[in-house]
Amino acid sequence: MKNNNNELIDYMINDFKSGIKHGVLVANLTYELAQMCGLSKDEAYELKIAAMVHDVGKLKLSEYLYGRTDEALPEDEKQYMSMHSKISYDLLKKYDYSDNIMDVVLSHHECFDGSGYPNGLVGEQIPLGARILKVADEFAALISDRPYRKAFDIDTAVTIMIDEIKNMDIRVFLLFQRLIHEDSTIELINNSRLDIDDLDISDILKISQD
């Protein structure tokens, strides 16, 4: 039993570290994209915070995911997994985060065509910050290694996103296309890939345990 617990803890820590790396990249992209969309630096910084914590609810689900694949999960548990944005929202309510940050976190998996979750919002019903975060989040996921695939290059990632454009605000996406071809953004992407193997995560883990 002790060995199983240690394996689970190792799994959760590795999952958390991967999430932090993703969060840093998403946060930096979100900050730059928000300003291109006309937000002030203060508003963009608030979105950057939202981007860093947008997936905190996933850590809460690590125990359920341990040793299992999506194919092995029954439909009711798949639906539960898809509610991580709501779980993140509920966790952040316990801390001193602004309503705007919490709304963005809650809505970052909403789709422009209404097919997203948790509330099936359509178009501009979705907060602008969440529309910005969605684009940055999806791009960051595509250019990062996953357990089931290698990272895509930037051009391939953009092509994949174009195929799924119905899920996004096209105005935000077009601005994002301009952003990612700037030299400063390429440097930002490379600098966001941090080595955090020695990170002390004890304090940050606390939020997922409440």
C-alpha positions in Angstrom: 0.0 0.0 0.0 2.8 2.4 0.9 4.5 1.7 -2.5 1.3 2.4 -4.3 0.9 5.7 -2.4 4.5 6.7 -3.3 3.8 6.0 -6.9 0.6 8.0 -6.8 2.5 11.0 -5.2 5.2 10.8 -7.8 2.6 10.7 -10.6 0.8 13.8 -9.1 4.1 15.7 -8.7 5.2 15.0 -12.3 1.7 15.9 -13.5 1.9 19.1 -11.5 5.3 20.0 -12.9 4.1 19.5 -16.4 1.1 21.7 -15.6 3.3 24.5 -14.3 5.4 24.4 -17.5 2.2 24.6 -19.5 0.9 27.4 -17.3 4.0 29.5 -17.7 3.8 29.3 -21.5 0.1 30.0 -21.6 0.4 32.9 -19.2 3.2 34.6 -21.2 1.3 34.1 -24.5 -2.0 35.3 -22.9 -0.3 38.5 -21.6 1.0 39.5 -25.0 -2.2 38.5 -26.9 -4.4 40.4 -24.5 -2.5 43.6 -25.3 -2.9 43.0 -29.0 -6.6 42.7 -28.4 -6.7 46.1 -26.9 -6.5 45.4 -23.2 -4.4 47.6 -20.9 -1.3 46.2 -19.3 -3.1 45.9 -15.9 -5.9 44.0 -17.6 -3.5 41.8 -19.4 -1.6 41.1 -16.2 -4.8 40.0 -14.5 -5.4 37.6 -17.4 -1.8 36.4 -17.0 -2.6 35.4 -13.4 -5.8 33.6 -14.6 -3.7 31.7 -17.2 -1.2 30.5 -14.5 -4.0 29.0 -12.4 -6.5 28.0 -15.0 -5.9 24.3 -14.7 -5.4 24.0 -11.0 -8.5 21.7 -10.8 -6.7 19.1 -12.9 -4.4 18.3 -10.0 -7.5 17.5 -7.9 -8.3 14.8 -10.5 -4.8 13.2 -10.7 -5.8 10.4 -8.4 -8.7 9.5 -10.7 -6.4 9.6 -13.8 -3.6 7.6 -12.2 -2.9 4.4 -14.2 -5.8 4.9 -16.5 -6.4 6.2 -20.0 -9.4 8.1 -21.4 -10.5 5.0 -23.2 -10.7 3.1 -19.9 -12.9 5.7 -18.2 -16.7 5.2 -18.2 -18.8 8.0 -19.7 -19.9 9.4 -16.4 -16.2 9.7 -15.3 -15.2 11.3 -18.6 -17.9 13.9 -18.0 -16.5 14.5 -14.5 -13.0 14.9 -15.9 -14.3 17.6 -18.4 -15.5 19.6 -15.4 -12.0 20.6 -14.3 -12.6 24.2 -15.1 -15.5 24.3 -12.7 -13.4 22.5 -10.1 -10.7 25.1 -10.6 -13.3 27.9 -10.2 -14.5 26.4 -6.9 -11.0 26.1 -5.6 -10.1 29.7 -6.4 -13.2 31.0 -4.7 -11.5 30.1 -1.4 -8.7 32.5 -2.1 -8.5 36.2 -2.9 -8.9 36.1 -6.6 -10.9 38.6 -8.5 -14.3 37.8 -10.0 -12.8 38.4 -13.5 -10.0 35.9 -12.9 -12.5 33.3 -11.7 -14.9 33.9 -14.6 -12.1 33.5 -17.1 -10.9 30.3 -15.5 -14.5 28.9 -15.5 -15.0 29.7 -19.1 -11.7 28.9 -20.8 -13.2 25.7 -22.3 -16.3 27.4 -23.7 -16.4 27.3 -27.6 -17.4 30.2 -29.8 -20.0 27.9 -31.5 -21.6 26.9 -28.2 -20.2 23.4 -28.1 -17.9 24.0 -25.1 -18.3 23.5 -21.3 -19.3 23.9 -18.5 -22.2 26.3 -19.5 -22.4 26.0 -23.3 -21.9 29.8 -23.8 -22.0 31.1 -27.4 -19.9 33.9 -29.0 -19.6 37.0 -27.0 -21.4 35.5 -24.1 -17.9 34.1 -23.4 -15.8 36.7 -21.5 -13.1 38.2 -23.8 -10.4 37.1 -21.4 -11.6 33.4 -21.7 -11.6 33.7 -25.5 -8.0 35.0 -25.4 -6.9 32.3 -22.9 -8.5 29.6 -25.0 -6.4 30.4 -28.0 -3.2 30.6 -26.0 -4.0 27.4 -24.1 -4.7 25.4 -27.3 -1.6 26.6 -29.0 0.6 25.9 -26.0 -0.8 22.4 -25.7 -0.1 21.7 -29.4 3.5 22.8 -29.3 4.2 20.8 -26.1 5.1 17.1 -25.7 2.2 14.9 -24.5 2.4 11.3 -23.2 0.7 10.2 -26.5 2.5 12.4 -29.0 5.5 14.7 -29.7 5.1 18.4 -29.8 4.0 19.9 -33.1 6.0 22.7 -34.8 4.4 26.1 -34.8 3.1 26.0 -38.4 1.5 22.6 -37.9 -0.1 23.8 -34.7 -1.6 26.8 -36.4 -2.9 24.6 -39.2 -4.6 22.3 -36.6 -6.1 25.4 -35.0 -7.5 26.6 -38.3 -9.2 23.3 -38.7 -10.9 23.9 -35.3 -11.6 27.6 -35.8 -15.3 27.3 -35.1 -14.3 26.8 -31.4 -12.5 30.1 -31.2 -13.1 33.8 -31.7 -11.7 34.3 -35.2 -10.7 37.9 -34.4 -8.6 36.8 -31.5 -7.1 34.0 -33.5 -6.1 36.3 -36.4 -4.3 38.6 -33.9 -2.6 35.6 -32.4 -1.3 34.5 -35.8 0.4 37.9 -36.1 1.8 37.6 -32.6 3.4 34.2 -33.0 5.4 35.2 -36.0 7.1 38.0 -34.2 10.7 37.3 -33.2 10.0 38.4 -29.7 7.3 35.8 -29.4 9.5 33.0 -30.6 12.0 34.0 -27.9 9.2 34.1 -25.4 8.1 30.6 -26.2 11.6 29.3 -25.8 12.2 31.1 -22.6 8.9 29.8 -21.2 10.1 26.2 -21.3 11.5 26.2 -17.8 13.4 23.5 -16.0 11.5 23.1 -12.7 12.7 19.6 -11.6 14.0 21.1 -8.3 10.9 23.2 -7.7 9.5 23.1 -4.1 5.9 22.5 -4.8 4.6 22.0 -1.3 3.0 25.4 -0.9 1.5 25.4 -4.4 0.0 21.9 -3.9 -2.0 23.2 -1.0 -4.6 25.0 -3.1 -5.5 21.6 -4.8 -6.0 19.9 -1.4 -8.6 22.2 0.1 
